[in-house]
Amino acid sequence: MHPAIDPRFADDFLTYWGMLSFLIGSTGRTLGADFDRRRMDGLSRGLRGRLPRA
């Protein structure tokens, strides 16, 4: 049995989570003055790097 999802799901998933990681990294100071995006984990930095640039 194959899941009933579109083949583009994986790319869309990575783009979505990449966008969220980018937004947190860019606006994290609004969450607290001690937020430092350099301390984001490797997964978050990797997802952020996958976000397409306009």
C-alpha positions as CSV (number, residue, x, y, z in Angstrom):
1,M,0.0,0.0,0.0
2,H,1.3,3.4,-1.0
3,P,0.5,6.6,0.9
4,A,-2.0,8.8,-1.0
5,I,0.2,11.9,-1.0
6,D,1.5,14.1,-3.8
7,P,5.1,13.3,-5.0
8,R,5.9,17.0,-4.3
9,F,5.1,16.6,-0.6
10,A,8.8,16.1,0.5
11,D,9.9,19.3,-1.3
12,D,6.9,21.3,0.0
13,F,7.6,20.0,3.6
14,L,11.2,21.1,3.5
15,T,10.3,24.5,2.0
16,Y,7.7,25.0,4.7
17,W,9.9,24.1,7.6
18,G,12.8,26.0,6.1
19,M,10.6,29.1,6.0
20,L,9.7,28.6,9.7
21,S,13.3,28.2,10.6
22,F,14.2,31.4,8.6
23,L,11.5,33.4,10.3
24,I,12.6,32.2,13.8
25,G,16.2,33.0,13.0
26,S,15.3,36.4,11.6
27,T,12.8,37.5,14.2
28,G,13.9,35.5,17.2
29,R,14.7,38.5,19.3
30,T,11.0,39.2,19.5
31,L,10.8,35.9,21.5
32,G,13.3,37.2,24.0
33,A,16.3,39.5,24.2
34,D,18.7,36.5,24.9
35,F,17.8,34.8,21.6
36,D,20.9,34.1,19.5
37,R,20.4,32.5,16.1
38,R,24.0,31.3,16.1
39,R,22.9,28.8,18.8
40,M,20.2,27.3,16.6
41,D,20.7,23.5,16.1
42,G,22.1,22.0,12.9
43,L,18.7,20.8,11.7
44,S,17.3,24.3,11.9
45,R,20.3,25.8,10.2
46,G,20.1,23.2,7.4
47,L,16.4,23.7,6.8
48,R,17.0,27.5,6.7
49,G,19.7,27.0,4.1
50,R,17.3,25.0,1.9
51,L,14.8,27.9,1.7
52,P,14.8,29.3,-1.9
53,R,16.0,32.9,-2.2
54,A,14.0,35.3,-4.2
